[in-house]
Amino acid sequence: MSSPETALVLEDQAETREHLLAALSEAFPGVVARGAGDLAEARSFLDGGGPPDLALVDLALPDGRGVDFLRDLAERSGGATRSVVVTIYADDAHLFDAIAAGAGGYLLKDMGREDLVRYLRRLEAGETPLSPAVARRMLDYFRARPAPVAEVEPEAALTPRETEVLRLIGRGLRSGEAAKVMGVTELTVAGYVKAIYRKLNICSRAEAALEAQRRGLV
């Protein structure tokens, strides 16, 4: 992505929010960045000014879950907003839920200012910013799963409609939401999802979202 012109930080702790805003300004000089302390405030920013180019999102908020805001951003921006989670949670559940909801990066809050700026700048090169501990966890997760390469069908095996469904999953859309976008029934989308899982030898939306990112669909 090019250097973001607008950014939003969704973080309920004021000190951490200011830390993230300062890191954004250092990483992307000239960026217009705003801070929000809860979901309601962040959504009011979207209503007033539209989706930002970049969003840093905490997962635990006073009035809900950051993962729900990630889905909002993916839907409202059509996938144009690059969302990066900044959180204390490094477990599989939070990690893969965030990726499935549209997160394009996952950083832990124990990261210092210098490292945070360095990881954020990776976005300009089209890279996915991941804390080392998170990257290791993702590798360990997939290494532990039996997935013989010979059993995975080639990428060309996906039909255009299946590819579209995979792209929408990668953006964090649920089956019902994807059905509305495609102009088909939710049952039809469910059929596509089943075919995608079979062809790619996967069994979860999180894995589908990762595959969509790997293929450059989101």
C-alpha positions in Angstrom: 0.0 0.0 0.0 1.1 3.6 -0.5 1.7 5.7 2.6 -1.7 6.2 4.4 -3.2 9.6 4.4 -5.7 8.9 7.2 -5.6 6.6 10.1 -7.7 5.6 13.1 -6.5 4.1 16.4 -9.2 2.2 18.4 -7.8 1.7 21.9 -9.5 2.3 25.2 -6.4 3.0 27.3 -5.5 6.7 26.8 -1.7 6.3 27.3 -1.5 3.4 24.9 -3.7 5.3 22.4 -1.4 8.3 22.4 1.6 5.9 22.1 0.1 4.4 18.9 -0.9 7.8 17.5 2.7 9.0 18.0 4.1 5.8 16.3 1.8 6.4 13.3 3.0 10.0 13.0 6.6 8.8 13.0 6.0 5.9 10.6 4.0 8.0 8.2 4.8 11.7 8.4 1.8 13.8 7.4 -0.8 11.2 8.2 -4.0 12.5 9.7 -4.6 10.1 12.6 -7.6 10.1 15.1 -8.1 8.2 18.3 -11.2 6.5 19.6 -11.7 5.0 23.1 -14.5 2.7 22.3 -16.6 1.1 19.5 -19.2 3.8 19.5 -16.7 6.6 19.1 -14.9 4.7 16.3 -18.1 4.0 14.4 -19.1 7.7 14.7 -15.9 8.6 13.0 -16.8 6.2 10.1 -20.2 7.7 9.8 -18.8 11.2 9.7 -15.7 10.8 7.5 -15.8 7.3 6.0 -13.2 4.5 6.4 -9.6 5.5 7.0 -6.7 4.2 4.9 -5.3 2.4 8.0 -6.7 1.3 11.4 -5.0 0.1 14.5 -7.5 -1.9 16.5 -7.5 -3.3 20.0 -9.6 -6.5 20.5 -10.9 -5.9 24.1 -13.0 -2.7 24.3 -15.5 -1.4 27.0 -18.5 -1.7 24.7 -17.7 -4.7 22.6 -15.1 -6.6 20.5 -12.6 -5.1 18.2 -13.1 -8.1 15.8 -16.6 -6.7 15.2 -15.1 -3.4 14.2 -12.7 -5.2 11.8 -15.7 -6.7 10.0 -17.4 -3.2 9.9 -14.3 -1.8 8.3 -13.9 -4.6 5.8 -17.5 -4.2 4.7 -17.6 -0.4 4.6 -14.3 0.1 2.8 -14.7 -2.9 0.4 -11.3 -4.1 1.7 -9.5 -0.8 1.0 -8.8 -0.1 4.7 -5.7 -1.9 6.0 -6.4 -3.0 9.6 -3.7 -4.0 12.0 -4.6 -5.5 15.4 -2.6 -4.2 18.4 -3.4 -6.3 21.5 -2.1 -8.2 24.5 -3.7 -11.5 23.2 -1.4 -14.0 21.4 -3.6 -17.1 21.6 -5.0 -18.9 18.5 -8.6 -18.0 19.1 -8.0 -14.2 19.1 -5.4 -14.4 16.3 -7.4 -16.4 13.8 -10.7 -14.7 14.6 -9.1 -11.4 13.8 -7.6 -12.6 10.6 -10.9 -14.1 9.5 -12.5 -10.7 10.2 -10.2 -8.9 7.9 -7.0 -8.0 9.9 -4.0 -7.4 7.7 -1.5 -7.5 10.6 -1.2 -8.5 14.2 1.1 -6.8 16.7 1.5 -7.3 20.4 1.4 -4.3 22.8 4.7 -5.2 24.5 6.5 -3.9 21.4 8.6 -0.7 21.9 8.1 2.5 19.9 11.1 1.9 17.6 10.0 -1.7 16.7 6.3 -0.6 16.3 7.3 2.1 13.8 9.5 -0.4 11.9 6.7 -2.9 11.6 4.1 -0.4 10.6 6.4 0.8 7.8 6.3 -2.7 6.3 2.8 -1.9 5.1 4.2 0.4 2.5 6.1 -2.6 1.0 2.9 -4.6 0.9 4.1 -6.8 3.8 2.0 -8.1 6.7 3.2 -6.8 10.1 3.3 -9.7 12.6 5.0 -9.7 16.0 7.6 -12.5 16.0 5.7 -14.5 18.7 2.6 -14.3 16.5 4.4 -15.4 13.4 5.8 -18.4 15.3 2.4 -19.3 16.6 0.9 -19.3 13.1 3.8 -21.5 11.8 3.4 -23.9 14.7 -0.4 -24.1 14.1 0.0 -25.1 10.5 2.9 -27.4 11.1 0.8 -29.3 13.6 -2.0 -30.0 11.1 -1.7 -33.0 8.8 -2.1 -31.5 5.3 -0.3 -33.7 2.6 0.6 -31.5 -0.3 -0.5 -34.1 -2.8 -4.1 -34.0 -1.5 -4.4 -30.2 -2.1 -6.0 -29.4 -5.4 -4.3 -26.6 -7.5 -5.4 -23.0 -7.2 -6.9 -23.2 -10.7 -9.4 -25.8 -9.4 -11.4 -23.0 -7.8 -14.2 -21.7 -10.0 -14.7 -18.0 -10.4 -17.6 -18.0 -8.0 -15.7 -20.0 -5.4 -12.8 -17.6 -5.8 -15.2 -14.7 -5.1 -16.5 -16.4 -2.0 -13.0 -17.0 -0.8 -12.2 -13.3 -1.3 -15.2 -12.2 0.7 -14.3 -14.6 3.5 -10.9 -13.1 3.5 -12.5 -9.7 4.0 -14.3 -11.0 7.1 -17.8 -11.3 5.6 -20.2 -14.0 7.0 -22.1 -16.3 4.6 -25.2 -14.1 4.8 -23.3 -11.0 4.1 -21.4 -12.6 1.2 -24.7 -13.8 -0.3 -26.0 -10.2 -0.4 -22.9 -9.0 -2.1 -23.1 -11.8 -4.7 -26.8 -11.6 -5.2 -27.4 -15.3 -4.3 -28.9 -17.2 -1.4 -27.1 -18.0 1.7 -27.6 -21.7 0.9 -25.7 -21.2 -2.4 -22.8 -19.5 -0.6 -22.7 -22.4 1.9 -22.3 -24.8 -1.0 -19.4 -22.7 -2.3 -17.8 -22.7 1.1 -18.1 -26.5 1.4 -16.5 -26.9 -2.0 -13.7 -24.5 -1.1 -12.9 -26.3 2.1 -12.8 -29.7 0.3 -10.6 -28.4 -2.5 -8.1 -26.6 -0.3 -8.2 -29.3 2.4 -9.1 -26.8 5.2 -11.8 -26.8 7.8 -12.2 -23.3 9.2 -12.9 -19.7 8.2 -9.6 -18.6 9.7 -7.7 -20.9 7.3 -9.8 -19.8 4.4 -9.0 -16.1 5.3 -5.3 -16.9 5.4 -5.5 -18.7 2.0 -7.3 -15.6 0.6 -4.4 -13.4 1.8 -1.8 -15.8 0.4 -3.5 -15.7 -3.0 -3.6 -11.9 -3.0 -7.4 -11.8 -3.0 -7.5 -9.3 -0.1 
